[in-house]
Amino acid sequence: MEPADNTFSKRKFVLVTLLIWLLFVLIAIPQWMIICLYSKNPLLFTLILLLAGFILLACIHLFEAMRYRRPWNIIFVLICYELLTIGVALFLSKWNLLHTLILIGAGILISGLVLLVSYLLIINRLYPNPTKVAVLACLGFILVFCIRSIDLFTNWFFIRDVEVSLFLASVFVVMICHILITNDNFDLLRQDDVMHVAFVLQICFMLLMIACRVAAFCVKENIEYFDSRSKTTRYYTIDTNTTRREDDF
């Protein structure tokens, strides 16, 4: 293993990482807004862009040259960033712009809460091996995919709620574990890892946006479901009472 060339202090490393992450978020927001206003029927392009982005992300982490050789590492990260940003924007585009802005705000608040939890864990050193926990969280993603693919419990209306809850929990855990792993391996990091740490946080943020979007859809569907059931029950009660009155005559 090559010696680390990270000349940052831990405090500076954190500040620069958060600054780069904030820059990623600020650049993504106008793109999400514009695509949300003008895109039409984007599902196919969404899947293609997200798949290409995650394949490129895997290559960046697999190959040392793509991760650390300048300026190619910056170019690859920016390409991957744009693929995932536009892919997420197309996923969010079938929605009201105001709702998208509310979703972005909620995602930022939740991310801030995750950072606070991570900070408290680092201070108190009350966490297990974060790598093993991250593996369990990734298994949560796989479980969600299996449930969706096999289509288990097809007659249960709330199966999508379980899937979204599991997906959200997995995103939270992966995001926290990523911060904890970075803290534990700080001595092995290089200067270019600041960008990669911030980029992974941005990916977690985008996954959080997708999960919150689906969760909002599930809440809407649940409200309509319970409203329809209450109306059906009320109509059934009225019809039953009317029939009984007619039978009295």
DRENPA-3360 file (N, C-alpha, C; in nm, 2 decimals, always signed):
BEGIN
1 = MEPADNTF = +0.08/-0.12/+0.00/+0.00/+0.00/+0.00/+0.09/+0.12/+0.00 ~ +0.06/+0.22/-0.09/+0.13/+0.34/-0.10/+0.11/+0.43/+0.03 ~ +0.21/+0.50/+0.07/+0.19/+0.59/+0.19/+0.09/+0.70/+0.16 ~ +0.01/+0.74/+0.26/-0.09/+0.84/+0.24/-0.02/+0.98/+0.23 ~ -0.08/+1.06/+0.14/-0.02/+1.20/+0.13/-0.13/+1.30/+0.17 ~ -0.21/+1.27/+0.27/-0.31/+1.36/+0.32/-0.24/+1.45/+0.42 ~ -0.23/+1.58/+0.38/-0.17/+1.68/+0.47/-0.28/+1.76/+0.54 ~ -0.41/+1.72/+0.53/-0.51/+1.79/+0.60/-0.52/+1.74/+0.74;
9 = SKRKFVLV = -0.55/+1.83/+0.83/-0.59/+1.79/+0.96/-0.73/+1.74/+0.95 ~ -0.77/+1.67/+1.06/-0.91/+1.60/+1.05/-1.02/+1.71/+1.05 ~ -1.00/+1.82/+1.12/-1.09/+1.93/+1.11/-1.11/+1.99/+0.97 ~ -0.99/+2.02/+0.91/-0.99/+2.07/+0.78/-1.05/+1.97/+0.68 ~ -1.02/+1.85/+0.69/-1.07/+1.74/+0.61/-1.23/+1.74/+0.61 ~ -1.28/+1.75/+0.73/-1.43/+1.75/+0.74/-1.49/+1.88/+0.68 ~ -1.43/+1.99/+0.70/-1.48/+2.12/+0.65/-1.48/+2.12/+0.50 ~ -1.36/+2.08/+0.44/-1.35/+2.07/+0.29/-1.45/+1.97/+0.23;
17 = TLLIWLLF = -1.47/+1.86/+0.30/-1.56/+1.76/+0.25/-1.71/+1.81/+0.25 ~ -1.74/+1.88/+0.36/-1.88/+1.93/+0.37/-1.90/+2.05/+0.27 ~ -1.79/+2.12/+0.24/-1.80/+2.23/+0.14/-1.82/+2.17/+0.00 ~ -1.74/+2.07/-0.03/-1.76/+2.00/-0.16/-1.90/+1.94/-0.18 ~ -1.94/+1.88/-0.07/-2.08/+1.82/-0.07/-2.18/+1.92/-0.09 ~ -2.17/+2.03/-0.02/-2.27/+2.14/-0.04/-2.26/+2.20/-0.18 ~ -2.15/+2.20/-0.24/-2.13/+2.24/-0.38/-2.20/+2.15/-0.47 ~ -2.19/+2.02/-0.45/-2.26/+1.92/-0.53/-2.41/+1.94/-0.52;
25 = VLIAIPQW = -2.46/+1.96/-0.40/-2.60/+1.98/-0.38/-2.65/+2.10/-0.45 ~ -2.58/+2.21/-0.44/-2.62/+2.34/-0.50/-2.62/+2.33/-0.65 ~ -2.53/+2.26/-0.71/-2.52/+2.25/-0.85/-2.64/+2.15/-0.90 ~ -2.67/+2.06/-0.82/-2.78/+1.96/-0.86/-2.92/+2.02/-0.85 ~ -2.94/+2.11/-0.76/-3.08/+2.17/-0.74/-3.13/+2.24/-0.86 ~ -3.06/+2.33/-0.93/-3.12/+2.39/-1.05/-3.14/+2.29/-1.16 ~ -3.06/+2.18/-1.17/-3.08/+2.08/-1.27/-3.21/+2.00/-1.24 ~ -3.23/+1.97/-1.12/-3.36/+1.90/-1.08/-3.48/+1.99/-1.11;
33 = MIICLYSK = -3.47/+2.12/-1.08/-3.58/+2.21/-1.10/-3.61/+2.22/-1.25 ~ -3.51/+2.24/-1.33/-3.53/+2.25/-1.48/-3.59/+2.13/-1.54 ~ -3.53/+2.01/-1.51/-3.58/+1.89/-1.56/-3.72/+1.86/-1.51 ~ -3.75/+1.89/-1.39/-3.88/+1.87/-1.33/-3.99/+1.95/-1.41 ~ -3.95/+2.06/-1.46/-4.04/+2.15/-1.54/-4.06/+2.10/-1.68 ~ -3.96/+2.05/-1.75/-3.97/+2.03/-1.89/-3.96/+1.88/-1.94 ~ -3.92/+1.79/-1.85/-3.91/+1.65/-1.91/-4.05/+1.58/-1.92 ~ -4.05/+1.48/-2.01/-4.17/+1.41/-2.03/-4.14/+1.26/-2.05;
41 = NPLLFTLI = -4.22/+1.17/-1.99/-4.20/+1.03/-2.00/-4.05/+0.98/-1.99 ~ -3.99/+1.01/-1.88/-3.84/+0.99/-1.87/-3.80/+0.85/-1.81 ~ -3.89/+0.76/-1.79/-3.85/+0.64/-1.71/-3.74/+0.56/-1.77 ~ -3.74/+0.54/-1.90/-3.64/+0.46/-1.97/-3.50/+0.53/-1.95 ~ -3.50/+0.66/-1.98/-3.37/+0.73/-1.96/-3.33/+0.73/-1.82 ~ -3.42/+0.74/-1.72/-3.38/+0.73/-1.58/-3.30/+0.60/-1.55 ~ -3.36/+0.49/-1.59/-3.29/+0.36/-1.57/-3.15/+0.36/-1.63 ~ -3.14/+0.40/-1.76/-3.02/+0.40/-1.83/-2.91/+0.48/-1.76;
49 = LLLAGFIL = -2.95/+0.61/-1.73/-2.85/+0.70/-1.66/-2.81/+0.65/-1.53 ~ -2.90/+0.60/-1.45/-2.87/+0.55/-1.31/-2.78/+0.43/-1.32 ~ -2.81/+0.34/-1.42/-2.72/+0.22/-1.44/-2.58/+0.26/-1.48 ~ -2.57/+0.35/-1.58/-2.44/+0.39/-1.63/-2.36/+0.46/-1.52 ~ -2.43/+0.54/-1.44/-2.37/+0.61/-1.33/-2.31/+0.52/-1.22 ~ -2.39/+0.42/-1.18/-2.34/+0.33/-1.08/-2.23/+0.23/-1.14 ~ -2.24/+0.20/-1.26/-2.13/+0.12/-1.32/-2.00/+0.20/-1.32 ~ -2.00/+0.33/-1.36/-1.89/+0.42/-1.36/-1.84/+0.44/-1.22;
57 = LACIHLFE = -1.93/+0.45/-1.12/-1.89/+0.46/-0.98/-1.81/+0.34/-0.93 ~ -1.86/+0.22/-0.97/-1.79/+0.10/-0.93/-1.65/+0.10/-1.00 ~ -1.64/+0.14/-1.12/-1.50/+0.14/-1.18/-1.41/+0.24/-1.12 ~ -1.46/+0.35/-1.07/-1.38/+0.45/-1.00/-1.32/+0.39/-0.88 ~ -1.40/+0.32/-0.80/-1.35/+0.26/-0.68/-1.26/+0.13/-0.70 ~ -1.28/+0.07/-0.82/-1.20/-0.05/-0.84/-1.06/-0.02/-0.90 ~ -1.05/+0.08/-0.98/-0.92/+0.11/-1.05/-0.85/+0.23/-0.99 ~ -0.73/+0.21/-0.95/-0.65/+0.32/-0.88/-0.63/+0.44/-0.96;
65 = AMRYRRPW = -0.61/+0.42/-1.09/-0.58/+0.53/-1.18/-0.70/+0.62/-1.20 ~ -0.82/+0.56/-1.20/-0.94/+0.64/-1.21/-0.97/+0.72/-1.08 ~ -0.92/+0.67/-0.97/-0.95/+0.73/-0.84/-0.85/+0.84/-0.80 ~ -0.72/+0.82/-0.85/-0.62/+0.92/-0.79/-0.54/+0.99/-0.90 ~ -0.55/+0.95/-1.03/-0.47/+1.02/-1.13/-0.53/+1.14/-1.17 ~ -0.47/+1.26/-1.15/-0.53/+1.39/-1.19/-0.49/+1.42/-1.33 ~ -0.58/+1.49/-1.41/-0.71/+1.54/-1.37/-0.82/+1.44/-1.40 ~ -0.78/+1.31/-1.44/-0.88/+1.22/-1.49/-0.98/+1.18/-1.37;
73 = NIIFVLIC = -0.93/+1.17/-1.25/-1.02/+1.14/-1.14/-1.13/+1.24/-1.12 ~ -1.09/+1.37/-1.14/-1.20/+1.47/-1.13/-1.30/+1.46/-1.24 ~ -1.24/+1.43/-1.36/-1.33/+1.42/-1.48/-1.43/+1.31/-1.46 ~ -1.38/+1.19/-1.42/-1.46/+1.07/-1.40/-1.57/+1.10/-1.29 ~ -1.53/+1.16/-1.18/-1.63/+1.19/-1.08/-1.74/+1.29/-1.13 ~ -1.70/+1.39/-1.21/-1.80/+1.48/-1.26/-1.89/+1.42/-1.36 ~ -1.84/+1.33/-1.44/-1.92/+1.25/-1.54/-2.02/+1.17/-1.46 ~ -1.97/+1.09/-1.36/-2.06/+1.01/-1.28/-2.16/+1.09/-1.20;
81 = YELLTIGV = -2.12/+1.21/-1.16/-2.21/+1.30/-1.08/-2.32/+1.34/-1.17 ~ -2.29/+1.38/-1.30/-2.40/+1.43/-1.39/-2.49/+1.32/-1.43 ~ -2.44/+1.20/-1.45/-2.52/+1.08/-1.49/-2.62/+1.06/-1.37 ~ -2.58/+1.05/-1.25/-2.67/+1.02/-1.14/-2.76/+1.14/-1.11 ~ -2.71/+1.26/-1.12/-2.79/+1.38/-1.09/-2.91/+1.39/-1.19 ~ -2.88/+1.37/-1.32/-2.99/+1.38/-1.42/-3.08/+1.26/-1.41 ~ -3.02/+1.14/-1.38/-3.11/+1.03/-1.36/-3.21/+1.04/-1.24 ~ -3.16/+1.10/-1.13/-3.25/+1.13/-1.02/-3.35/+1.23/-1.06;
89 = ALFLSKWN = -3.30/+1.34/-1.13/-3.39/+1.44/-1.17/-3.51/+1.39/-1.26 ~ -3.48/+1.30/-1.35/-3.58/+1.24/-1.43/-3.68/+1.16/-1.35 ~ -3.63/+1.09/-1.25/-3.71/+1.02/-1.16/-3.81/+1.11/-1.08 ~ -3.76/+1.22/-1.04/-3.84/+1.32/-0.96/-3.93/+1.40/-1.05 ~ -3.91/+1.40/-1.19/-3.98/+1.49/-1.27/-4.13/+1.47/-1.28 ~ -4.18/+1.35/-1.26/-4.32/+1.33/-1.27/-4.39/+1.38/-1.14 ~ -4.37/+1.50/-1.10/-4.42/+1.55/-0.98/-4.42/+1.70/-0.99 ~ -4.50/+1.76/-0.89/-4.51/+1.91/-0.89/-4.38/+1.97/-0.84;
97 = LLHTLILI = -4.34/+2.09/-0.90/-4.21/+2.15/-0.87/-4.21/+2.19/-0.72 ~ -4.32/+2.24/-0.67/-4.32/+2.28/-0.53/-4.29/+2.16/-0.44 ~ -4.35/+2.04/-0.47/-4.33/+1.92/-0.40/-4.18/+1.88/-0.40 ~ -4.12/+1.90/-0.52/-3.98/+1.86/-0.54/-3.90/+1.95/-0.45 ~ -3.92/+2.08/-0.44/-3.85/+2.17/-0.35/-3.87/+2.13/-0.21 ~ -3.99/+2.10/-0.17/-4.01/+2.05/-0.03/-3.93/+1.93/+0.00 ~ -3.93/+1.84/-0.10/-3.85/+1.71/-0.09/-3.70/+1.74/-0.07 ~ -3.65/+1.83/-0.15/-3.51/+1.87/-0.14/-3.48/+1.92/+0.00;
105 = GAGILISG = -3.57/+2.01/+0.05/-3.55/+2.07/+0.19/-3.55/+1.96/+0.29 ~ -3.65/+1.87/+0.28/-3.66/+1.76/+0.38/-3.54/+1.67/+0.37 ~ -3.48/+1.64/+0.25/-3.36/+1.56/+0.24/-3.24/+1.63/+0.30 ~ -3.23/+1.76/+0.29/-3.12/+1.83/+0.35/-3.13/+1.82/+0.50 ~ -3.25/+1.84/+0.56/-3.27/+1.83/+0.70/-3.24/+1.69/+0.76 ~ -3.29/+1.59/+0.68/-3.26/+1.45/+0.73/-3.11/+1.42/+0.72 ~ -3.04/+1.47/+0.61/-2.90/+1.45/+0.60/-2.83/+1.52/+0.72 ~ -2.87/+1.64/+0.76/-2.81/+1.71/+0.87/-2.83/+1.63/+1.00;
113 = LVLLVSYL = -2.95/+1.56/+1.01/-2.97/+1.48/+1.13/-2.88/+1.36/+1.13 ~ -2.85/+1.30/+1.01/-2.76/+1.19/+1.00/-2.62/+1.23/+1.04 ~ -2.58/+1.35/+0.99/-2.44/+1.40/+1.03/-2.43/+1.42/+1.18 ~ -2.54/+1.47/+1.24/-2.54/+1.49/+1.38/-2.52/+1.36/+1.46 ~ -2.60/+1.26/+1.42/-2.59/+1.13/+1.48/-2.45/+1.07/+1.46 ~ -2.39/+1.09/+1.34/-2.26/+1.04/+1.32/-2.16/+1.11/+1.41 ~ -2.17/+1.24/+1.43/-2.08/+1.32/+1.51/-2.09/+1.27/+1.66 ~ -2.21/+1.24/+1.70/-2.23/+1.20/+1.84/-2.17/+1.06/+1.86;
121 = LIINRLYP = -2.18/+0.97/+1.76/-2.12/+0.84/+1.77/-1.97/+0.85/+1.77 ~ -1.91/+0.94/+1.69/-1.77/+0.95/+1.69/-1.71/+1.00/+1.82 ~ -1.78/+1.10/+1.87/-1.74/+1.16/+2.00/-1.74/+1.05/+2.11 ~ -1.85/+0.98/+2.12/-1.87/+0.88/+2.23/-1.80/+0.74/+2.20 ~ -1.77/+0.72/+2.08/-1.71/+0.59/+2.04/-1.80/+0.47/+2.08 ~ -1.92/+0.49/+2.05/-2.02/+0.39/+2.10/-2.08/+0.31/+1.98 ~ -1.99/+0.28/+1.88/-2.04/+0.21/+1.76/-1.96/+0.08/+1.74 ~ -2.02/-0.02/+1.68/-1.95/-0.14/+1.64/-1.87/-0.12/+1.52;
129 = NPTKVAVL = -1.81/-0.23/+1.46/-1.73/-0.22/+1.34/-1.82/-0.17/+1.23 ~ -1.79/-0.04/+1.18/-1.88/+0.01/+1.08/-1.88/-0.06/+0.95 ~ -1.77/-0.13/+0.91/-1.77/-0.20/+0.79/-1.87/-0.32/+0.79 ~ -1.88/-0.39/+0.90/-1.97/-0.50/+0.91/-2.12/-0.45/+0.91 ~ -2.14/-0.34/+0.97/-2.27/-0.28/+0.98/-2.31/-0.23/+0.84 ~ -2.22/-0.17/+0.76/-2.24/-0.13/+0.63/-2.28/-0.25/+0.54 ~ -2.21/-0.36/+0.56/-2.25/-0.48/+0.48/-2.39/-0.52/+0.51 ~ -2.43/-0.52/+0.63/-2.57/-0.55/+0.67/-2.67/-0.45/+0.60;
137 = ACLGFILV = -2.63/-0.33/+0.60/-2.72/-0.23/+0.53/-2.73/-0.26/+0.38 ~ -2.62/-0.30/+0.32/-2.62/-0.33/+0.18/-2.71/-0.46/+0.15 ~ -2.71/-0.55/+0.25/-2.80/-0.66/+0.24/-2.95/-0.61/+0.25 ~ -2.97/-0.50/+0.32/-3.11/-0.44/+0.32/-3.15/-0.40/+0.18 ~ -3.06/-0.34/+0.10/-3.09/-0.30/-0.04/-3.12/-0.43/-0.12 ~ -3.04/-0.53/-0.10/-3.07/-0.66/-0.17/-3.20/-0.72/-0.14 ~ -3.24/-0.71/-0.01/-3.37/-0.76/+0.03/-3.48/-0.69/-0.03 ~ -3.47/-0.56/-0.04/-3.57/-0.47/-0.10/-3.59/-0.51/-0.25;
145 = FCIRSIDL = -3.47/-0.53/-0.32/-3.48/-0.57/-0.46/-3.54/-0.71/-0.47 ~ -3.51/-0.80/-0.38/-3.57/-0.94/-0.39/-3.72/-0.93/-0.37 ~ -3.76/-0.86/-0.27/-3.91/-0.85/-0.24/-3.98/-0.79/-0.36 ~ -3.92/-0.68/-0.42/-3.98/-0.62/-0.54/-3.98/-0.71/-0.66 ~ -3.87/-0.79/-0.68/-3.86/-0.87/-0.80/-3.95/-0.99/-0.79 ~ -3.95/-1.06/-0.67/-4.03/-1.18/-0.66/-4.17/-1.15/-0.64 ~ -4.20/-1.02/-0.60/-4.34/-0.97/-0.58/-4.41/-1.06/-0.47 ~ -4.34/-1.07/-0.35/-4.40/-1.15/-0.24/-4.52/-1.07/-0.19;
153 = FTNWFFIR = -4.61/-1.15/-0.13/-4.73/-1.09/-0.06/-4.81/-1.00/-0.15 ~ -4.84/-1.05/-0.27/-4.91/-0.96/-0.36/-5.04/-0.91/-0.32 ~ -5.11/-0.98/-0.23/-5.24/-0.94/-0.18/-5.23/-0.84/-0.06 ~ -5.11/-0.81/-0.01/-5.09/-0.72/+0.10/-5.07/-0.58/+0.05 ~ -5.16/-0.49/+0.08/-5.15/-0.35/+0.03/-5.03/-0.28/+0.08 ~ -4.98/-0.31/+0.20/-4.88/-0.23/+0.26/-4.74/-0.28/+0.24 ~ -4.72/-0.37/+0.14/-4.58/-0.43/+0.12/-4.49/-0.32/+0.07 ~ -4.54/-0.22/-0.01/-4.45/-0.11/-0.06/-4.40/-0.03/+0.06;
161 = DVEVSLFL = -4.49/-0.01/+0.16/-4.45/+0.07/+0.28/-4.33/+0.00/+0.35 ~ -4.33/-0.13/+0.36/-4.22/-0.21/+0.42/-4.10/-0.19/+0.34 ~ -4.11/-0.20/+0.21/-3.99/-0.19/+0.12/-3.93/-0.05/+0.13 ~ -4.01/+0.06/+0.13/-3.96/+0.19/+0.14/-3.89/+0.21/+0.28 ~ -3.95/+0.16/+0.38/-3.90/+0.18/+0.52/-3.76/+0.11/+0.53 ~ -3.75/-0.01/+0.47/-3.63/-0.09/+0.47/-3.52/-0.01/+0.39 ~ -3.56/+0.04/+0.28/-3.47/+0.12/+0.19/-3.42/+0.24/+0.26 ~ -3.51/+0.32/+0.33/-3.47/+0.44/+0.40/-3.37/+0.40/+0.51;
169 = ASVFVVMI = -3.40/+0.30/+0.59/-3.32/+0.26/+0.70/-3.18/+0.22/+0.65 ~ -3.17/+0.15/+0.53/-3.04/+0.11/+0.47/-2.96/+0.23/+0.43 ~ -3.03/+0.33/+0.37/-2.96/+0.45/+0.33/-2.90/+0.53/+0.45 ~ -2.98/+0.54/+0.56/-2.93/+0.60/+0.68/-2.81/+0.53/+0.74 ~ -2.82/+0.40/+0.75/-2.71/+0.32/+0.80/-2.58/+0.33/+0.71 ~ -2.60/+0.32/+0.58/-2.48/+0.33/+0.49/-2.42/+0.47/+0.50 ~ -2.50/+0.57/+0.51/-2.44/+0.71/+0.52/-2.37/+0.73/+0.65 ~ -2.42/+0.68/+0.76/-2.35/+0.69/+0.89/-2.22/+0.60/+0.89;
177 = CHILITND = -2.23/+0.48/+0.84/-2.12/+0.39/+0.83/-2.01/+0.45/+0.74 ~ -2.04/+0.52/+0.63/-1.94/+0.58/+0.55/-1.87/+0.69/+0.62 ~ -1.93/+0.76/+0.70/-1.87/+0.87/+0.78/-1.78/+0.80/+0.89 ~ -1.83/+0.70/+0.96/-1.75/+0.63/+1.06/-1.63/+0.56/+1.00 ~ -1.64/+0.50/+0.89/-1.53/+0.43/+0.82/-1.42/+0.53/+0.78 ~ -1.47/+0.65/+0.73/-1.37/+0.75/+0.69/-1.30/+0.80/+0.82 ~ -1.37/+0.82/+0.93/-1.30/+0.86/+1.05/-1.20/+0.76/+1.10 ~ -1.24/+0.63/+1.09/-1.14/+0.53/+1.14/-1.02/+0.51/+1.06;
185 = NFDLLRQD = -1.03/+0.55/+0.93/-0.92/+0.53/+0.83/-0.86/+0.66/+0.79 ~ -0.87/+0.76/+0.87/-0.83/+0.89/+0.83/-0.68/+0.89/+0.80 ~ -0.60/+0.82/+0.87/-0.45/+0.82/+0.85/-0.41/+0.76/+0.72 ~ -0.50/+0.68/+0.65/-0.47/+0.62/+0.53/-0.52/+0.70/+0.41 ~ -0.59/+0.81/+0.43/-0.66/+0.88/+0.32/-0.56/+0.98/+0.26 ~ -0.59/+1.01/+0.13/-0.51/+1.11/+0.05/-0.60/+1.23/+0.03 ~ -0.53/+1.33/-0.03/-0.61/+1.46/-0.05/-0.72/+1.44/-0.14 ~ -0.71/+1.36/-0.24/-0.81/+1.33/-0.34/-0.93/+1.26/-0.28;
193 = DVMHVAFV = -0.91/+1.20/-0.17/-1.02/+1.13/-0.10/-1.13/+1.22/-0.05 ~ -1.09/+1.35/-0.03/-1.19/+1.45/+0.02/-1.30/+1.45/-0.08 ~ -1.27/+1.46/-0.21/-1.37/+1.46/-0.32/-1.45/+1.34/-0.32 ~ -1.39/+1.22/-0.30/-1.46/+1.09/-0.31/-1.55/+1.08/-0.19 ~ -1.51/+1.12/-0.07/-1.60/+1.11/+0.05/-1.72/+1.20/+0.03 ~ -1.70/+1.32/-0.02/-1.81/+1.41/-0.05/-1.90/+1.35/-0.15 ~ -1.85/+1.29/-0.25/-1.93/+1.24/-0.36/-2.02/+1.12/-0.31 ~ -1.96/+1.04/-0.23/-2.04/+0.93/-0.17/-2.15/+0.98/-0.09;
201 = LQICFMLL = -2.13/+1.09/-0.01/-2.23/+1.15/+0.07/-2.34/+1.20/-0.03 ~ -2.30/+1.26/-0.14/-2.40/+1.31/-0.24/-2.48/+1.19/-0.29 ~ -2.42/+1.08/-0.32/-2.50/+0.96/-0.37/-2.60/+0.92/-0.26 ~ -2.56/+0.91/-0.14/-2.65/+0.88/-0.03/-2.77/+0.98/-0.02 ~ -2.73/+1.11/-0.04/-2.84/+1.21/-0.04/-2.93/+1.19/-0.16 ~ -2.89/+1.15/-0.28/-2.97/+1.12/-0.39/-3.06/+1.00/-0.37 ~ -3.00/+0.90/-0.31/-3.08/+0.78/-0.27/-3.19/+0.81/-0.17 ~ -3.15/+0.90/-0.08/-3.25/+0.95/+0.02/-3.36/+1.03/-0.05;
209 = MIACRVAA = -3.33/+1.11/-0.15/-3.44/+1.18/-0.23/-3.53/+1.08/-0.30 ~ -3.47/+0.97/-0.36/-3.56/+0.87/-0.42/-3.65/+0.80/-0.32 ~ -3.59/+0.77/-0.21/-3.67/+0.70/-0.11/-3.78/+0.79/-0.05 ~ -3.75/+0.91/-0.03/-3.85/+1.01/+0.02/-3.96/+1.03/-0.09 ~ -3.93/+1.03/-0.21/-4.03/+1.05/-0.32/-4.12/+0.93/-0.32 ~ -4.07/+0.81/-0.31/-4.15/+0.69/-0.31/-4.24/+0.69/-0.18 ~ -4.18/+0.73/-0.07/-4.25/+0.73/+0.06/-4.37/+0.83/+0.05 ~ -4.35/+0.95/-0.01/-4.46/+1.04/-0.03/-4.57/+0.98/-0.12;
217 = FCVKENIE = -4.53/+0.91/-0.22/-4.63/+0.84/-0.30/-4.71/+0.73/-0.22 ~ -4.64/+0.66/-0.13/-4.70/+0.56/-0.04/-4.80/+0.63/+0.05 ~ -4.76/+0.74/+0.11/-4.85/+0.81/+0.20/-4.98/+0.85/+0.13 ~ -4.96/+0.90/+0.01/-5.08/+0.94/-0.07/-5.17/+0.82/-0.10 ~ -5.11/+0.71/-0.14/-5.19/+0.59/-0.17/-5.26/+0.54/-0.04 ~ -5.19/+0.55/+0.07/-5.25/+0.50/+0.20/-5.37/+0.59/+0.24 ~ -5.36/+0.72/+0.22/-5.47/+0.81/+0.25/-5.59/+0.78/+0.16 ~ -5.56/+0.76/+0.03/-5.67/+0.72/-0.06/-5.73/+0.59/-0.02;
225 = YFDSRSKT = -5.65/+0.50/+0.02/-5.70/+0.36/+0.05/-5.79/+0.36/+0.17 ~ -5.75/+0.43/+0.28/-5.83/+0.44/+0.40/-5.95/+0.53/+0.37 ~ -5.95/+0.63/+0.29/-6.06/+0.71/+0.25/-6.17/+0.62/+0.18 ~ -6.12/+0.54/+0.08/-6.21/+0.46/+0.01/-6.27/+0.35/+0.10 ~ -6.19/+0.30/+0.19/-6.25/+0.20/+0.29/-6.35/+0.26/+0.38 ~ -6.33/+0.38/+0.43/-6.42/+0.44/+0.51/-6.55/+0.48/+0.44 ~ -6.54/+0.52/+0.31/-6.66/+0.55/+0.23/-6.74/+0.42/+0.21 ~ -6.67/+0.31/+0.17/-6.73/+0.19/+0.15/-6.81/+0.14/+0.27;
233 = TRYYTIDT = -6.74/+0.15/+0.39/-6.80/+0.11/+0.51/-6.93/+0.19/+0.54 ~ -6.92/+0.33/+0.52/-7.03/+0.41/+0.55/-7.15/+0.38/+0.45 ~ -7.12/+0.36/+0.32/-7.22/+0.33/+0.23/-7.29/+0.20/+0.26 ~ -7.21/+0.10/+0.30/-7.26/-0.03/+0.34/-7.35/-0.02/+0.46 ~ -7.31/+0.06/+0.56/-7.40/+0.08/+0.68/-7.53/+0.15/+0.64 ~ -7.52/+0.25/+0.55/-7.65/+0.32/+0.51/-7.74/+0.23/+0.44 ~ -7.68/+0.15/+0.34/-7.76/+0.05/+0.27/-7.82/-0.05/+0.36 ~ -7.75/-0.10/+0.46/-7.80/-0.20/+0.55/-7.91/-0.15/+0.63;
241 = NTTRREDD = -7.90/-0.02/+0.68/-8.00/+0.04/+0.76/-8.13/+0.06/+0.68 ~ -8.11/+0.10/+0.55/-8.23/+0.13/+0.47/-8.30/+0.00/+0.44 ~ -8.23/-0.11/+0.42/-8.29/-0.24/+0.39/-8.37/-0.29/+0.51 ~ -8.31/-0.26/+0.63/-8.38/-0.30/+0.75/-8.51/-0.23/+0.77 ~ -8.51/-0.10/+0.74/-8.63/-0.02/+0.75/-8.74/-0.06/+0.65 ~ -8.70/-0.10/+0.53/-8.79/-0.15/+0.43/-8.85/-0.28/+0.48 ~ -8.77/-0.37/+0.54/-8.82/-0.50/+0.59/-8.92/-0.48/+0.70 ~ -8.91/-0.37/+0.78/-9.00/-0.35/+0.88/-9.14/-0.32/+0.83;
249 = F = -9.15/-0.27/+0.71/-9.28/-0.25/+0.65/-9.34/-0.38/+0.59;
% end
